[in-house]
Amino acid sequence: MNNKQGGVIKVIVVGVILVALVAGYYYYLTNMRKPKGVDETETASAVEEVLLRNLDKNYPPSAKEVVKYYGEITKCFYNEEYTEEEFKELALQIQRLYDDELIANQTQQQYLDSLKLDVKNFKDQGTVISSVTPASSVDVETFSKNGFEWAELNCTISLRTGTELSRTEEVFLLRKDGDGHWKIYGFALARDNG
């Protein structure tokens, strides 16, 4: 009888040790996932995400994708908080999507001043951009003229001021540059054909 009790006690002791080891290992794994001082919930802001894109290596492959990325940057300008340095970086990033002729229409300082005023007026009205939605790829009209390839597409921009929602349609004209990249040549409000 003594032998049976000793065997049961050994099984219980081994079981307790195994449970303690499993619990200790679980604790170790859950606390080793993050280094000291780093918050796991910390993610890059929308501004940081946009600025992290290297356009030299990862330029949008289609006219639609150029307008989509333009929309992401535009939402950062009008919806997000950023430093003065980030503002300038955003402005330079969006200009990399523009055709050289569009950029040549004003000096860099005129562009920055105009953009800053536009953003300020927008924010003063309490308006935010809810979404920027380029037309589907099948709705992109491409054509050749004067030795260049061109693309034209509509884009819907949804705005919110307080609880009031509104939409605007813009037409983007893009021209393919010497590197085969679509560049924004210009944009304007779409005409209402209704």
C-alpha positions in Angstrom: 0.0 0.0 0.0 2.9 2.3 0.8 4.3 1.7 -2.6 1.1 2.8 -4.3 0.8 6.0 -2.3 4.4 6.8 -3.2 3.6 6.3 -6.9 0.6 8.6 -6.7 2.5 11.3 -4.9 5.2 11.1 -7.6 2.6 11.5 -10.3 1.1 14.5 -8.6 4.4 16.2 -8.0 5.5 15.6 -11.7 2.1 16.9 -12.8 2.4 20.1 -10.7 5.9 20.6 -12.0 4.7 20.2 -15.6 1.9 22.7 -15.1 4.3 25.2 -13.5 6.7 24.8 -16.5 3.9 25.3 -19.0 2.6 28.3 -17.1 6.1 29.8 -16.8 6.8 29.3 -20.5 3.5 30.9 -21.5 4.4 33.9 -19.2 7.8 34.1 -20.8 6.4 34.1 -24.4 3.7 36.7 -23.7 6.2 39.1 -22.1 9.0 38.6 -24.6 7.1 39.8 -27.6 7.8 43.4 -27.0 11.1 45.0 -26.0 11.1 47.2 -22.9 9.6 50.7 -23.5 7.9 49.7 -26.8 4.2 49.8 -27.0 2.7 47.1 -29.3 -0.2 49.4 -30.3 2.2 52.0 -31.7 1.7 52.1 -35.5 2.8 54.5 -38.2 0.5 57.4 -38.7 -1.2 58.0 -42.0 1.3 60.7 -42.8 4.3 58.5 -41.9 2.8 55.7 -44.1 2.5 58.0 -47.1 6.0 59.4 -46.6 7.5 55.9 -46.3 6.7 55.1 -49.9 9.8 55.3 -52.0 8.6 56.5 -55.4 11.9 55.7 -57.0 11.4 52.0 -56.4 7.6 51.8 -56.0 6.0 54.3 -58.4 2.3 53.6 -58.9 2.0 51.4 -62.0 -1.2 52.8 -63.6 -3.0 56.1 -64.0 -5.6 54.9 -61.6 -3.0 54.0 -58.9 -1.4 57.5 -59.3 -4.7 59.2 -58.6 -5.3 56.8 -55.7 -2.0 57.7 -54.1 -2.6 61.3 -54.8 -5.9 60.9 -52.8 -4.0 59.3 -49.9 -1.6 62.2 -49.7 -4.5 64.7 -50.1 -6.3 63.1 -47.2 -3.2 63.5 -45.1 -3.0 67.2 -45.9 -6.6 67.9 -45.0 -7.4 65.4 -42.3 -4.2 64.7 -40.3 -2.0 66.5 -37.9 1.7 66.9 -38.9 4.8 69.0 -38.3 6.0 71.8 -40.6 8.7 69.4 -41.9 6.2 66.7 -42.6 4.0 69.3 -44.5 7.0 70.1 -46.7 7.8 66.4 -47.2 4.1 65.7 -48.2 4.2 68.6 -50.6 7.4 67.3 -52.2 5.9 63.7 -52.3 2.7 64.8 -54.1 4.7 66.9 -56.5 6.6 63.8 -57.6 3.2 62.7 -59.0 2.9 65.9 -61.1 4.0 66.4 -64.7 6.9 68.8 -65.1 4.7 71.3 -66.9 2.3 71.4 -64.0 5.1 72.0 -61.6 6.6 74.8 -63.8 3.4 76.9 -63.4 4.6 78.3 -60.1 7.7 78.5 -57.9 8.2 76.1 -55.1 7.5 78.8 -52.5 4.3 79.9 -54.3 3.2 76.3 -54.4 3.9 75.8 -50.7 2.2 79.1 -49.7 -0.9 78.4 -51.8 -1.2 74.8 -50.5 -0.8 75.9 -46.9 -3.5 78.6 -47.3 -5.9 76.1 -49.0 -5.4 73.5 -46.2 -5.9 76.2 -43.5 -9.1 77.4 -45.1 -10.4 73.8 -45.4 -9.6 73.0 -41.8 -11.0 76.3 -40.6 -14.4 75.2 -42.1 -14.1 71.9 -40.2 -14.2 69.9 -43.5 -12.6 66.5 -43.8 -12.1 64.3 -46.8 -14.0 61.0 -46.2 -12.7 59.2 -49.3 -11.1 59.7 -52.6 -12.3 57.1 -55.1 -10.8 56.9 -58.6 -12.9 55.5 -61.4 -12.5 51.8 -62.1 -9.7 50.8 -64.5 -12.1 50.1 -67.3 -13.3 53.8 -67.1 -9.9 55.2 -67.7 -9.7 56.7 -71.2 -6.3 56.5 -72.8 -5.2 58.2 -76.0 -2.2 59.5 -77.9 -1.7 63.1 -78.9 1.3 65.2 -79.9 3.6 62.2 -79.4 2.5 61.5 -75.8 0.3 58.9 -74.2 -2.5 60.4 -72.1 -5.0 59.1 -69.6 -8.2 60.7 -68.4 -10.3 59.5 -65.5 -12.9 60.7 -63.1 -12.5 60.7 -59.3 -15.1 61.0 -56.6 -14.2 62.9 -53.5 -16.5 62.6 -50.5 -16.4 65.4 -48.0 -17.8 65.9 -44.5 -18.4 69.1 -42.7 -19.9 68.4 -39.3 -22.8 66.1 -40.1 -23.2 67.3 -43.6 -22.0 65.1 -46.4 -21.2 66.2 -49.9 -19.5 64.8 -53.1 -17.5 66.4 -55.8 -16.3 64.9 -59.1 -12.9 65.8 -60.5 -11.4 64.9 -63.9 -7.7 64.0 -63.9 -5.5 64.3 -67.0 -2.3 62.3 -66.8 0.6 62.1 -69.2 3.2 59.3 -69.4 6.7 60.6 -68.9 10.0 59.3 -70.5 10.3 56.7 -67.7 6.9 55.3 -68.5 5.3 56.8 -65.3 1.9 58.4 -65.4 2.2 62.0 -64.1 -0.7 64.3 -63.2 -0.9 66.9 -65.9 -3.9 68.7 -64.5 -7.3 68.3 -62.8 -10.6 70.2 -62.7 -14.1 69.8 -61.5 -16.1 67.5 -63.7 -18.8 69.1 -65.8 -22.3 68.1 -64.9 -23.7 66.4 -68.0 -27.1 65.8 -66.5 
